Amino acid sequence: MKMVKNQTPSLAFIIALNLLPIYGVWKWGWTPFVVFYLFWLETLIISVFNALKIVFCRGDESDIRLETSTHKYAEIHVKYGSHIRKALGYLLIRIGIFFFYLLFIVVFIGFIITPSSGNHEVLDTMLFFNTSFNYALGGFILNQALQFIFNFILNDDFKRTHASDFAAIFDGRQIIIHIAVVIGGVFGGFYSGAFNNDSGGFHPSQMGIYLFIISVFCIVKTIFEVLKYKGLTSNMLIRK
């Protein structure tokens, strides 16, 4: 048994990032569009880093041979001509799926639920003119970069990873976001009066509705991320 130094990013940092949108709604007046657009971009960022992992993974060349793989279709994925081609294929499929969500978020949550007086916030956020949103997005990029460097490269996980590890089109995190977007859109349609049509912000008497929706989503997402992190850390602490 070989002990590997735990170099993973701080769990507190991951939790803070996932709960940040609650603070954004409460203190910065973020609308549901800003929150869902942020998590949509985070999902895209994760896909980009997963594509990089496919390029760098060398599990088929390590001491863990194909016959010891726990992946049912590993024998198919291990016979490829180019890591780059597989990474691009994975990324294109994921982007195609994500743009369906983007269309729903922008059209329904961004422009239908949000009153016309708040359209400037939608455009500012999409064009990266929203300062608080940009800082939050930078935190998500930093988090994924640190996990790629410390969890994947420096801990030699790339030597044990197969391209088949990233073959899933849907994962648990994506399902959570899908449910949250649908529920958020439905509740937003019923409670579109929560916005103050004069300023584009929340009406004080209804702000709690949106804060509750976002809080439930962020808490569930945080629990999922923590469990995933704990599982990853446990696997890295002890290697045979």
MARBA-3410 file (N, C-alpha, C, O; in Angstrom, 1 decimal):
240
0.8,-1.2,0.0,0.0,0.0,0.0,0.9,1.2,0.0,1.8,1.3,0.8 ~ 0.6,2.1,-0.9,1.4,3.4,-1.0,0.5,4.6,-0.6,-0.6,4.8,-1.1 ~ 1.0,5.3,0.4,0.3,6.5,0.8,0.6,7.7,-0.1,1.8,8.0,-0.4 ~ -0.4,8.4,-0.6,-0.2,9.5,-1.5,-0.6,10.7,-0.8,-1.7,10.8,-0.2 ~ 0.2,11.7,-0.8,-0.1,13.0,-0.2,-1.4,13.6,-0.7,-1.5,13.7,-1.9
-2.3,14.1,0.2,-3.5,14.7,-0.2,-3.3,16.1,-0.6,-3.0,17.0,0.2 ~ -3.3,16.4,-1.9,-3.1,17.8,-2.4,-4.3,18.4,-3.0,-4.2,19.4,-3.7 ~ -5.5,17.9,-2.6,-6.7,18.4,-3.2,-7.0,19.8,-2.7,-6.6,20.1,-1.6 ~ -7.8,20.5,-3.5,-8.2,21.9,-3.0,-9.1,21.8,-1.8,-9.6,20.7,-1.5 ~ -9.1,22.9,-1.1,-9.8,22.9,0.2,-11.3,22.6,0.0,-12.0,23.1,-0.9
-11.8,21.7,0.8,-13.3,21.4,0.8,-14.1,22.6,1.1,-15.2,22.8,0.6 ~ -13.6,23.5,2.0,-14.3,24.7,2.4,-14.5,25.6,1.2,-15.5,26.3,1.0 ~ -13.5,25.6,0.3,-13.5,26.5,-0.9,-14.6,26.0,-1.8,-15.3,26.8,-2.4 ~ -14.7,24.7,-2.0,-15.7,24.1,-2.8,-17.1,24.4,-2.3,-18.0,24.7,-3.1 ~ -17.3,24.2,-1.0,-18.6,24.5,-0.4,-19.0,25.9,-0.5,-20.1,26.3,-0.9
-18.0,26.8,-0.3,-18.3,28.3,-0.4,-18.7,28.6,-1.8,-19.6,29.5,-2.0 ~ -18.0,28.1,-2.8,-18.4,28.3,-4.2,-19.8,27.9,-4.5,-20.6,28.6,-5.2 ~ -20.2,26.8,-4.0,-21.5,26.3,-4.3,-22.6,27.0,-3.6,-23.8,27.1,-4.1 ~ -22.3,27.6,-2.5,-23.3,28.4,-1.7,-23.3,29.9,-2.1,-24.1,30.6,-1.6 ~ -22.3,30.3,-2.8,-22.1,31.7,-3.2,-23.4,32.3,-3.9,-23.7,33.4,-3.6
-24.1,31.6,-4.8,-25.2,32.2,-5.4,-26.3,32.6,-4.4,-27.1,33.5,-4.6 ~ -26.4,31.9,-3.2,-27.4,32.3,-2.2,-27.1,33.7,-1.8,-27.9,34.6,-1.6 ~ -25.8,34.0,-1.5,-25.3,35.3,-1.1,-25.6,36.3,-2.2,-25.9,37.4,-2.0 ~ -25.4,35.8,-3.5,-25.6,36.7,-4.6,-27.0,37.2,-4.8,-27.2,38.3,-5.1 ~ -27.9,36.3,-4.5,-29.3,36.6,-4.6,-29.7,37.6,-3.4,-30.4,38.6,-3.6
-29.2,37.3,-2.2,-29.5,38.1,-1.0,-28.9,39.4,-1.0,-29.5,40.4,-0.7 ~ -27.6,39.5,-1.3,-26.8,40.8,-1.2,-26.6,41.5,-2.5,-26.7,42.8,-2.5 ~ -26.5,40.8,-3.6,-26.2,41.5,-4.9,-27.4,41.6,-5.8,-27.3,42.1,-6.9 ~ -28.5,41.0,-5.3,-29.7,41.1,-6.1,-29.7,40.2,-7.4,-30.4,40.6,-8.4 ~ -29.0,39.1,-7.4,-28.9,38.3,-8.5,-30.3,37.7,-8.8,-31.0,37.3,-7.9
-30.7,37.7,-10.0,-32.0,37.1,-10.5,-31.7,35.6,-10.7,-30.5,35.2,-10.8 ~ -32.7,34.7,-10.8,-32.5,33.3,-11.1,-31.7,33.1,-12.4,-31.0,32.1,-12.5 ~ -31.9,34.0,-13.3,-31.1,33.8,-14.6,-29.6,33.8,-14.3,-28.9,33.0,-14.8 ~ -29.1,34.8,-13.5,-27.7,34.9,-13.2,-27.2,33.6,-12.5,-26.1,33.1,-12.9 ~ -28.0,33.1,-11.6,-27.6,31.8,-10.9,-27.5,30.7,-11.9,-26.5,29.9,-11.9
-28.6,30.4,-12.7,-28.6,29.3,-13.6,-27.6,29.5,-14.7,-27.0,28.5,-15.2 ~ -27.3,30.7,-15.1,-26.3,30.9,-16.2,-24.9,30.6,-15.6,-24.1,30.1,-16.3 ~ -24.7,31.0,-14.3,-23.4,30.7,-13.7,-23.2,29.2,-13.6,-22.1,28.7,-14.0 ~ -24.2,28.4,-13.2,-24.0,27.0,-13.1,-23.9,26.3,-14.5,-23.3,25.3,-14.6 ~ -24.6,26.9,-15.5,-24.4,26.4,-16.8,-23.0,26.6,-17.3,-22.4,25.6,-17.9
-22.4,27.7,-17.1,-21.0,27.9,-17.5,-20.1,27.0,-16.7,-19.1,26.5,-17.2 ~ -20.4,26.8,-15.4,-19.6,25.9,-14.6,-19.6,24.5,-15.3,-18.5,23.8,-15.3 ~ -20.7,24.0,-15.7,-20.8,22.7,-16.3,-20.0,22.7,-17.6,-19.4,21.7,-17.9 ~ -20.0,23.8,-18.3,-19.2,23.8,-19.6,-17.7,23.8,-19.2,-17.0,23.2,-19.9 ~ -17.4,24.5,-18.2,-16.0,24.5,-17.7,-15.5,23.1,-17.3,-14.4,22.7,-17.7
-16.3,22.4,-16.6,-16.0,21.1,-16.2,-15.8,20.2,-17.4,-14.9,19.3,-17.4 ~ -16.6,20.4,-18.4,-16.5,19.6,-19.7,-15.2,19.8,-20.4,-14.6,18.9,-20.9 ~ -14.8,21.1,-20.4,-13.5,21.5,-21.0,-12.3,20.8,-20.3,-11.4,20.2,-20.9 ~ -12.4,20.8,-18.9,-11.3,20.1,-18.2,-11.4,18.6,-18.3,-10.3,17.9,-18.3 ~ -12.6,18.1,-18.4,-12.7,16.6,-18.7,-12.1,16.3,-20.0,-11.5,15.2,-20.2
-12.3,17.1,-21.0,-11.7,16.9,-22.3,-10.1,16.9,-22.2,-9.5,16.1,-22.8 ~ -9.6,17.8,-21.4,-8.2,17.8,-21.2,-7.7,16.5,-20.5,-6.6,16.0,-20.8 ~ -8.5,16.0,-19.6,-8.2,14.8,-18.9,-8.1,13.6,-19.9,-7.3,12.7,-19.8 ~ -9.0,13.6,-20.8,-9.0,12.6,-21.9,-7.7,12.6,-22.7,-7.2,11.6,-23.0 ~ -7.3,13.8,-23.0,-6.1,14.0,-23.8,-4.9,13.5,-23.0,-4.0,12.8,-23.6
-4.8,13.8,-21.7,-3.7,13.4,-20.9,-3.7,12.0,-20.2,-2.7,11.6,-19.7 ~ -4.9,11.4,-20.2,-5.0,10.1,-19.5,-4.2,9.1,-20.2,-4.1,9.0,-21.4 ~ -3.6,8.2,-19.4,-2.7,7.2,-19.9,-3.0,5.8,-19.1,-2.1,5.0,-19.0 ~ -4.2,5.6,-18.7,-4.6,4.4,-18.0,-4.3,3.2,-18.8,-3.9,2.1,-18.2 ~ -4.4,3.2,-20.1,-4.2,2.0,-20.9,-2.7,1.7,-21.0,-2.4,0.6,-21.5
-1.8,2.6,-20.6,-0.4,2.4,-20.7,0.2,2.1,-19.3,1.4,1.8,-19.2 ~ -0.6,2.1,-18.3,-0.1,2.0,-16.9,-0.1,0.5,-16.5,-0.4,-0.4,-17.3 ~ 0.3,0.3,-15.3,0.4,-1.1,-14.7,-1.0,-1.7,-14.6,-1.2,-2.9,-14.5 ~ -2.1,-0.9,-14.5,-3.4,-1.4,-14.4,-3.9,-1.7,-15.8,-4.3,-0.8,-16.6 ~ -3.9,-3.0,-16.1,-4.1,-3.4,-17.5,-5.6,-3.5,-17.8,-6.5,-3.3,-16.8
-6.0,-3.7,-19.0,-7.4,-3.7,-19.4,-8.2,-4.8,-18.6,-9.4,-4.6,-18.3 ~ -7.6,-6.0,-18.4,-8.3,-7.0,-17.7,-8.7,-6.7,-16.3,-9.6,-7.3,-15.7 ~ -8.1,-5.7,-15.7,-8.4,-5.3,-14.3,-9.4,-4.1,-14.3,-9.8,-3.6,-13.2 ~ -9.8,-3.6,-15.5,-10.6,-2.4,-15.5,-12.0,-2.8,-15.0,-12.6,-3.9,-15.3 ~ -12.7,-1.9,-14.3,-14.0,-2.1,-13.9,-15.0,-1.5,-14.8,-16.3,-1.6,-14.6
-14.6,-0.9,-15.9,-15.5,-0.3,-16.9,-15.9,-1.4,-18.0,-15.1,-2.0,-18.6 ~ -17.2,-1.5,-18.1,-17.8,-2.6,-19.0,-17.3,-2.4,-20.4,-17.0,-3.4,-21.1 ~ -17.2,-1.2,-20.9,-16.8,-1.0,-22.3,-15.4,-0.5,-22.5,-15.1,0.2,-23.5 ~ -14.6,-0.8,-21.5,-13.2,-0.3,-21.6,-12.4,-0.8,-22.8,-11.6,-0.1,-23.4 ~ -12.7,-2.1,-23.2,-12.0,-2.6,-24.3,-12.3,-1.9,-25.6,-11.5,-1.9,-26.5
-13.5,-1.2,-25.7,-13.8,-0.4,-26.8,-13.1,0.9,-26.8,-12.5,1.3,-27.8 ~ -13.1,1.6,-25.6,-12.6,2.9,-25.5,-11.0,2.9,-25.5,-10.4,3.9,-25.9 ~ -10.4,1.8,-25.1,-9.0,1.8,-25.0,-8.3,1.7,-26.4,-7.2,2.0,-26.6 ~ -9.1,1.2,-27.4,-8.6,1.1,-28.8,-8.9,2.3,-29.6,-9.8,2.3,-30.4 ~ -8.1,3.4,-29.4,-8.4,4.6,-30.1,-7.1,5.1,-30.8,-6.0,4.7,-30.4
-7.3,5.8,-31.9,-6.1,6.3,-32.6,-5.6,7.6,-32.0,-4.4,8.0,-32.2 ~ -6.4,8.4,-31.4,-6.0,9.7,-30.9,-6.8,10.1,-29.7,-8.0,10.1,-29.7 ~ -6.1,10.5,-28.6,-6.8,11.0,-27.4,-7.5,12.3,-27.8,-8.5,12.6,-27.3 ~ -6.9,13.1,-28.6,-7.4,14.4,-29.0,-8.7,14.3,-29.7,-9.7,15.0,-29.5 ~ -8.8,13.3,-30.7,-10.1,13.1,-31.4,-11.2,12.7,-30.4,-12.3,13.1,-30.6
-10.9,11.8,-29.5,-11.9,11.4,-28.5,-12.3,12.5,-27.6,-13.5,12.7,-27.3 ~ -11.4,13.4,-27.3,-11.7,14.5,-26.4,-12.6,15.5,-27.1,-13.5,16.0,-26.5 ~ -12.3,15.8,-28.4,-13.1,16.7,-29.2,-14.5,16.1,-29.4,-15.5,16.9,-29.3 ~ -14.6,14.8,-29.6,-15.9,14.2,-29.7,-16.7,14.3,-28.5,-17.9,14.7,-28.5 ~ -16.1,14.1,-27.3,-16.8,14.2,-26.0,-17.2,15.6,-25.8,-18.4,15.9,-25.4
-16.4,16.6,-26.1,-16.7,18.0,-25.9,-17.8,18.5,-26.8,-18.7,19.2,-26.3 ~ -17.8,18.1,-28.0,-18.9,18.5,-28.9,-20.2,18.0,-28.5,-21.2,18.7,-28.6 ~ -20.3,16.7,-28.1,-21.5,16.1,-27.6,-22.1,16.9,-26.4,-23.2,17.2,-26.4 ~ -21.2,17.1,-25.5,-21.6,17.8,-24.2,-22.1,19.2,-24.6,-23.1,19.7,-24.0 ~ -21.3,19.9,-25.4,-21.7,21.3,-25.8,-23.1,21.3,-26.5,-23.9,22.2,-26.2
-23.3,20.3,-27.3,-24.6,20.2,-28.0,-25.8,20.1,-27.0,-26.8,20.7,-27.1 ~ -25.5,19.2,-26.0,-26.6,19.0,-24.9,-26.7,20.3,-24.1,-27.8,20.7,-23.8 ~ -25.6,21.0,-23.8,-25.7,22.1,-22.9,-26.4,23.3,-23.6,-27.0,24.1,-22.9 ~ -26.2,23.4,-24.9,-26.9,24.6,-25.6,-28.4,24.4,-25.6,-29.1,25.4,-25.7 ~ -28.9,23.2,-25.4,-30.3,23.1,-25.2,-30.8,23.7,-23.9,-31.8,24.4,-23.9
-30.0,23.5,-22.9,-30.2,24.1,-21.6,-30.1,25.6,-21.7,-30.9,26.4,-21.1 ~ -29.1,26.1,-22.4,-28.8,27.5,-22.5,-30.0,28.2,-23.2,-30.4,29.3,-22.8 ~ -30.6,27.6,-24.2,-31.7,28.2,-24.9,-32.9,28.3,-23.9,-33.5,29.4,-23.9 ~ -33.1,27.3,-23.1,-34.2,27.4,-22.1,-33.9,28.5,-21.1,-34.8,29.3,-20.7 ~ -32.7,28.5,-20.6,-32.3,29.5,-19.5,-32.4,30.9,-20.0,-33.0,31.8,-19.4
-31.9,31.2,-21.2,-31.9,32.6,-21.8,-33.3,33.0,-22.2,-33.7,34.1,-21.8 ~ -34.0,32.2,-22.9,-35.3,32.6,-23.5,-36.4,32.6,-22.4,-37.1,33.6,-22.2 ~ -36.5,31.5,-21.6,-37.6,31.4,-20.6,-37.3,32.2,-19.4,-38.0,33.0,-18.9 ~ -36.1,31.8,-18.7,-35.8,32.4,-17.4,-35.3,33.8,-17.6,-35.6,34.7,-16.8 ~ -34.5,34.0,-18.7,-33.8,35.3,-18.9,-34.7,36.4,-19.4,-34.7,37.6,-18.9
-35.6,36.1,-20.4,-36.4,37.1,-21.1,-37.9,37.0,-20.9,-38.6,38.0,-21.0 ~ -38.4,35.8,-20.5,-39.8,35.7,-20.3,-40.2,36.0,-18.9,-41.1,36.8,-18.6 ~ -39.5,35.3,-18.0,-39.8,35.5,-16.5,-39.3,36.9,-16.1,-40.0,37.6,-15.4 ~ -38.1,37.2,-16.5,-37.5,38.5,-16.1,-38.2,39.6,-16.8,-38.3,39.5,-18.0 ~ -38.7,40.6,-16.1,-39.4,41.7,-16.8,-38.4,42.5,-17.7,-37.2,42.4,-17.6
-39.0,43.2,-18.7,-38.2,43.9,-19.7,-37.2,44.9,-19.0,-36.1,45.2,-19.6 ~ -37.6,45.4,-17.8,-36.7,46.4,-17.1,-35.4,45.7,-16.6,-34.4,46.3,-16.3 ~ -35.5,44.3,-16.5,-34.3,43.6,-16.1,-33.5,43.0,-17.2,-32.5,42.3,-16.9 ~ -33.9,43.3,-18.4,-33.1,42.7,-19.5,-31.7,43.1,-19.6,-30.8,42.4,-20.1 ~ -31.4,44.3,-19.1,-30.0,44.8,-19.1,-29.1,43.9,-18.3,-28.0,43.7,-18.6
-29.7,43.4,-17.2,-28.9,42.5,-16.4,-28.6,41.2,-17.1,-27.5,40.6,-17.0 ~ -29.6,40.7,-17.8,-29.3,39.5,-18.6,-28.2,39.7,-19.6,-27.3,38.8,-19.7 ~ -28.3,40.8,-20.4,-27.3,41.1,-21.4,-25.9,41.3,-20.7,-24.9,40.8,-21.2 ~ -25.9,42.1,-19.6,-24.6,42.4,-19.0,-24.0,41.1,-18.5,-22.7,41.0,-18.5 ~ -24.8,40.2,-17.9,-24.2,38.9,-17.4,-23.7,38.1,-18.6,-22.6,37.5,-18.5
-24.4,38.0,-19.7,-24.0,37.2,-20.8,-22.7,37.8,-21.5,-21.9,37.0,-22.0 ~ -22.6,39.1,-21.4,-21.4,39.8,-22.0,-20.3,40.0,-21.0,-19.3,40.6,-21.3 ~ -20.5,39.4,-19.8,-19.4,39.5,-18.8,-19.2,40.9,-18.3,-18.0,41.3,-18.1 ~ -20.2,41.7,-18.2,-20.1,43.1,-17.7,-20.6,43.1,-16.2,-20.5,44.2,-15.6 ~ -21.1,42.0,-15.7,-21.5,41.9,-14.3,-20.3,41.5,-13.4,-19.9,40.4,-13.5
-19.8,42.5,-12.7,-18.6,42.3,-11.9,-18.7,41.1,-10.9,-17.8,40.3,-10.8 ~ -19.8,41.1,-10.1,-19.9,40.1,-9.1,-20.0,38.7,-9.7,-19.5,37.7,-9.2 ~ -20.7,38.6,-10.8,-20.8,37.4,-11.6,-19.5,36.9,-12.1,-19.1,35.7,-12.0 ~ -18.7,37.9,-12.6,-17.3,37.5,-13.1,-16.4,37.0,-12.1,-15.7,36.0,-12.3 ~ -16.5,37.6,-10.9,-15.7,37.0,-9.8,-16.1,35.6,-9.4,-15.2,34.8,-9.2
-17.4,35.4,-9.4,-17.8,34.0,-9.1,-17.4,33.0,-10.1,-17.0,31.9,-9.8 ~ -17.5,33.4,-11.4,-17.1,32.6,-12.5,-15.6,32.3,-12.4,-15.2,31.1,-12.7 ~ -14.8,33.3,-12.1,-13.4,33.1,-11.9,-13.1,32.1,-10.8,-12.1,31.3,-10.9 ~ -13.9,32.1,-9.7,-13.7,31.1,-8.7,-14.0,29.7,-9.1,-13.2,28.8,-8.7 ~ -15.0,29.5,-10.0,-15.3,28.2,-10.5,-14.2,27.7,-11.4,-13.8,26.5,-11.4
-13.6,28.6,-12.2,-12.5,28.2,-13.1,-11.3,27.8,-12.3,-10.6,26.8,-12.6 ~ -11.0,28.6,-11.3,-9.9,28.3,-10.4,-10.0,27.0,-9.7,-9.1,26.2,-9.6 ~ -11.2,26.7,-9.3,-11.5,25.4,-8.6,-11.2,24.2,-9.5,-10.6,23.3,-9.1 ~ -11.7,24.3,-10.8,-11.5,23.2,-11.7,-10.0,23.1,-12.1,-9.5,22.0,-12.3 ~ -9.3,24.2,-12.2,-7.9,24.2,-12.5,-7.1,23.6,-11.4,-6.2,22.8,-11.7
-7.4,23.9,-10.2,-6.7,23.3,-9.0,-6.9,21.8,-9.0,-6.0,21.0,-8.7 ~ -8.2,21.4,-9.2,-8.5,20.0,-9.2,-7.8,19.2,-10.3,-7.3,18.1,-10.1 ~ -7.7,19.9,-11.5,-6.9,19.3,-12.6,-5.5,19.1,-12.2,-4.9,18.1,-12.5 ~ -4.9,20.1,-11.7,-3.4,20.1,-11.4,-3.1,19.2,-10.2,-2.2,18.3,-10.4 ~ -3.8,19.3,-9.1,-3.5,18.6,-7.9,-4.1,17.2,-7.9,-3.4,16.2,-7.6
-5.4,17.1,-8.3,-6.1,15.8,-8.2,-5.7,14.8,-9.3,-5.7,13.6,-9.2 ~ -5.5,15.4,-10.5,-5.3,14.6,-11.7,-3.8,14.4,-12.1,-3.4,13.3,-12.4 ~ -3.1,15.5,-12.1,-1.7,15.5,-12.6,-0.7,15.1,-11.5,0.0,14.1,-11.6 ~ -0.6,15.9,-10.4,0.4,15.8,-9.4,0.1,14.5,-8.6,1.1,14.0,-8.0 ~ -1.1,14.0,-8.5,-1.4,12.8,-7.8,-1.3,11.5,-8.7,-1.7,10.4,-8.3
-0.8,11.8,-9.9,-0.6,10.7,-10.9,-1.9,10.0,-11.3,-1.9,8.8,-11.7 ~ -3.1,10.6,-11.1,-4.3,10.0,-11.4,-4.4,9.8,-13.0,-5.1,8.9,-13.4 ~ -3.7,10.6,-13.7,-3.8,10.5,-15.2,-3.2,9.1,-15.6,-3.5,8.7,-16.7 ~ -2.3,8.6,-14.8,-1.7,7.3,-15.2,-2.7,6.1,-15.0,-2.5,5.0,-15.5 ~ -3.8,6.4,-14.2,-4.7,5.3,-13.9,-6.1,5.5,-14.6,-7.0,4.7,-14.5
-6.2,6.6,-15.3,-7.5,7.0,-15.9,-7.6,6.6,-17.4,-6.7,6.8,-18.2 ~ -8.7,5.9,-17.7,-9.0,5.6,-19.1,-10.0,6.6,-19.7,-10.7,7.3,-19.0 ~ -9.9,6.7,-21.0,-10.9,7.6,-21.7,-12.3,7.2,-21.4,-13.2,8.1,-21.4 ~ -12.5,5.9,-21.2,-13.9,5.5,-20.9,-14.4,6.0,-19.6,-15.7,6.0,-19.3 ~ -13.6,6.6,-18.7,-14.0,7.2,-17.5,-14.9,8.4,-17.7,-15.6,8.8,-16.9
-14.8,9.0,-18.9,-15.5,10.2,-19.3,-16.5,10.0,-20.4,-16.9,10.9,-21.1 ~ -16.9,8.7,-20.6,-17.7,8.4,-21.7,-19.2,8.7,-21.4,-20.0,8.8,-22.4 ~ -19.6,8.9,-20.2,-21.0,9.1,-19.8,-21.5,10.4,-20.4,-20.9,11.5,-20.2 ~ -22.6,10.4,-21.1,-23.2,11.6,-21.6,-23.9,12.4,-20.5,-23.9,13.6,-20.5 ~ -24.6,11.7,-19.6,-25.2,12.3,-18.5,-24.6,11.8,-17.2,-24.2,10.6,-17.1
-24.5,12.7,-16.2,-24.0,12.3,-14.9,-24.9,12.9,-13.8,-25.8,13.6,-14.1 ~ -24.6,12.5,-12.6,-25.5,13.0,-11.5,-25.6,14.5,-11.4,-26.7,15.0,-11.1 ~ -24.5,15.1,-11.6,-24.5,16.6,-11.5,-25.4,17.2,-12.5,-26.1,18.2,-12.3 ~ -25.3,16.7,-13.7,-26.1,17.2,-14.8,-27.6,17.0,-14.6,-28.5,17.8,-14.9 ~ -28.0,15.9,-14.0,-29.4,15.6,-13.7,-29.9,16.6,-12.6,-31.0,17.0,-12.7
-29.1,16.9,-11.6,-29.5,17.8,-10.6,-29.7,19.2,-11.2,-30.7,19.8,-10.9 ~ -28.8,19.6,-12.1,-29.0,20.9,-12.7,-30.3,20.9,-13.6,-31.0,21.9,-13.7 ~ -30.5,19.8,-14.3,-31.7,19.7,-15.2,-32.9,19.9,-14.4,-33.8,20.7,-14.7 ~ -33.0,19.2,-13.3,-34.2,19.3,-12.4,-34.4,20.7,-11.8,-35.5,21.2,-11.8 ~ -33.2,21.3,-11.4,-33.3,22.6,-10.8,-33.8,23.6,-11.8,-34.5,24.5,-11.5
-33.3,23.6,-13.1,-33.7,24.5,-14.1,-35.2,24.4,-14.4,-35.8,25.4,-14.5 ~ -35.7,23.2,-14.5,-37.1,23.0,-14.8,-37.9,23.5,-13.6,-38.9,24.3,-13.8 ~ -37.6,23.1,-12.4,-38.3,23.6,-11.2,-38.2,25.1,-11.1,-39.2,25.7,-10.8 ~ -37.0,25.6,-11.3,-36.9,27.1,-11.2,-37.7,27.8,-12.2,-38.3,28.9,-11.9 ~ -37.8,27.3,-13.4,-38.6,27.9,-14.5,-40.0,27.8,-14.2,-40.8,28.8,-14.4
-40.5,26.7,-13.7,-41.9,26.5,-13.3,-42.3,27.5,-12.2,-43.3,28.2,-12.3 ~ -41.5,27.5,-11.1,-41.8,28.4,-10.0,-41.7,29.9,-10.5,-42.5,30.7,-10.0 ~ -40.7,30.1,-11.3,-40.6,31.5,-11.8,-41.8,31.9,-12.6,-42.1,33.1,-12.5 ~ -42.4,31.0,-13.4,-43.5,31.4,-14.2,-44.7,31.7,-13.3,-45.5,32.6,-13.6 ~ -44.9,31.0,-12.2,-46.0,31.2,-11.3,-45.8,32.5,-10.5,-46.7,33.2,-10.1
-44.5,32.8,-10.2,-44.2,33.9,-9.3,-43.4,35.0,-10.0,-42.5,35.6,-9.4 ~ -43.7,35.2,-11.2,-43.0,36.3,-12.0,-43.3,37.6,-11.4,-42.5,38.6,-11.6 ~ -44.3,37.8,-10.5,-44.6,39.0,-9.9,-43.6,39.3,-8.8,-43.6,40.4,-8.1 ~ -42.7,38.4,-8.5,-41.6,38.6,-7.5,-40.7,39.7,-7.9,-39.9,40.2,-7.1 ~ -40.7,40.1,-9.2,-39.8,41.1,-9.7,-40.5,42.5,-9.5,-41.7,42.6,-9.7
-39.7,43.5,-9.2,-40.2,44.9,-9.2,-40.0,45.4,-10.7,-38.9,45.6,-11.1 ~ -41.1,45.5,-11.4,-41.1,45.9,-12.8,-40.5,47.3,-13.0,-40.1,47.6,-14.2 ~ -40.4,48.1,-12.0,-39.8,49.4,-12.2,-38.3,49.4,-12.2,-37.7,50.2,-12.9 ~ -37.7,48.5,-11.4,-36.2,48.5,-11.3,-35.6,47.2,-11.8,-34.4,47.2,-12.0 ~ -36.4,46.2,-12.1,-35.8,44.9,-12.6,-35.3,44.1,-11.4,-34.9,43.0,-11.7
-35.4,44.5,-10.2,-35.0,43.7,-9.1,-36.1,43.0,-8.4,-37.2,42.9,-9.0 ~ -35.9,42.4,-7.3,-36.9,41.6,-6.6,-37.8,42.6,-5.8,-37.4,43.6,-5.2 ~ -39.1,42.2,-5.8,-40.0,42.9,-4.9,-39.8,42.4,-3.5,-39.8,41.1,-3.3 ~ -39.6,43.2,-2.5,-39.3,42.8,-1.2,-40.2,41.7,-0.6,-39.8,40.8,0.1 ~ -41.5,41.8,-0.9,-42.5,40.9,-0.3,-42.4,39.5,-1.0,-42.9,38.5,-0.4
-41.7,39.3,-2.1,-41.6,38.1,-2.8,-40.2,37.5,-2.9,-40.0,36.4,-3.5 ~ -39.2,38.3,-2.5,-37.8,37.9,-2.6,-37.6,36.5,-2.0,-36.8,35.7,-2.5 ~ -38.3,36.2,-0.9,-38.0,35.0,-0.2,-38.3,33.8,-1.0,-37.7,32.7,-0.8 ~ -39.3,33.9,-2.0,-39.6,32.8,-2.8,-38.4,32.4,-3.7,-38.1,31.2,-3.7 ~ -37.8,33.3,-4.3,-36.7,33.0,-5.2,-35.5,32.6,-4.3,-34.7,31.7,-4.7
-35.3,33.2,-3.2,-34.2,32.9,-2.3,-34.3,31.4,-1.8,-33.3,30.7,-1.7 ~ -35.6,31.0,-1.6,-35.8,29.6,-1.1,-35.5,28.6,-2.3,-34.8,27.6,-2.1 ~ -36.0,29.0,-3.5,-35.7,28.1,-4.6,-34.2,27.9,-4.9,-33.7,26.8,-5.0 ~ -33.5,29.0,-4.9,-32.0,29.0,-5.2,-31.3,28.3,-4.0,-30.4,27.5,-4.3 ~ -31.8,28.5,-2.8,-31.1,27.9,-1.6,-31.2,26.3,-1.7,-30.3,25.6,-1.5
-32.4,25.8,-2.0,-32.6,24.4,-2.1,-31.7,23.8,-3.2,-31.1,22.8,-3.0 ~ -31.7,24.5,-4.3,-30.9,24.0,-5.4,-29.4,24.0,-5.0,-28.7,23.0,-5.3 ~ -28.9,25.1,-4.4,-27.5,25.2,-4.1,-27.1,24.2,-3.0,-26.0,23.6,-3.0 ~ -28.0,23.9,-2.0,-27.7,23.0,-0.9,-27.6,21.6,-1.5,-26.7,20.8,-1.1 ~ -28.6,21.2,-2.3,-28.5,19.9,-2.9,-27.3,19.7,-3.8,-26.6,18.6,-3.7
-26.9,20.7,-4.5,-25.7,20.7,-5.4,-24.5,20.6,-4.5,-23.5,19.8,-4.8 ~ -24.5,21.3,-3.4,-23.3,21.2,-2.5,-23.1,19.9,-1.9,-22.0,19.4,-1.8 ~ -24.2,19.2,-1.5,-24.2,17.9,-0.9,-23.6,16.9,-2.0,-22.7,16.1,-1.6 ~ -24.0,17.0,-3.2,-23.5,16.2,-4.3,-22.0,16.4,-4.5,-21.3,15.4,-4.6 ~ -21.6,17.7,-4.5,-20.2,18.0,-4.7,-19.3,17.5,-3.6,-18.2,17.0,-3.8
-19.8,17.6,-2.3,-19.1,17.1,-1.2,-18.9,15.6,-1.2,-17.8,15.1,-1.0 ~ -20.0,14.9,-1.5,-19.9,13.5,-1.6,-18.9,13.0,-2.7,-18.2,12.1,-2.5 ~ -19.0,13.7,-3.8,-18.1,13.4,-4.9,-16.6,13.7,-4.5,-15.7,12.9,-4.8 ~ -16.4,14.8,-3.8,-15.1,15.2,-3.4,-14.5,14.1,-2.4,-13.4,13.7,-2.5 ~ -15.4,13.7,-1.4,-15.0,12.8,-0.4,-14.6,11.4,-1.0,-13.6,10.8,-0.6
-15.4,11.0,-2.0,-15.0,9.8,-2.7,-13.7,9.9,-3.4,-13.0,8.9,-3.4 ~ -13.5,11.0,-4.1,-12.3,11.2,-4.8,-11.1,11.2,-3.9,-10.0,10.6,-4.2 ~ -11.2,11.9,-2.8,-10.1,12.1,-1.8,-9.8,10.7,-1.2,-8.6,10.4,-1.1 ~ -10.8,9.9,-0.9,-10.6,8.6,-0.3,-9.8,7.7,-1.3,-8.9,6.9,-0.9 ~ -10.1,7.8,-2.6,-9.4,7.0,-3.6,-8.0,7.4,-3.7,-7.1,6.6,-4.1
-7.7,8.7,-3.5,-6.3,9.2,-3.7,-5.4,8.9,-2.4,-4.2,8.8,-2.6 ~ -6.0,8.8,-1.3,-5.2,8.7,-0.1,-4.5,7.4,0.0,-3.4,7.3,0.5 ~ -5.2,6.3,-0.5,-4.6,5.0,-0.4,-4.5,4.4,-1.8,-5.6,4.2,-2.5 ~ -3.4,4.0,-2.3,-3.2,3.4,-3.6,-2.5,2.0,-3.3,-1.6,1.9,-2.6 ~ -3.0,1.0,-4.0,-2.3,-0.3,-3.9,-1.0,-0.2,-4.7,-0.3,-1.2,-4.7
END
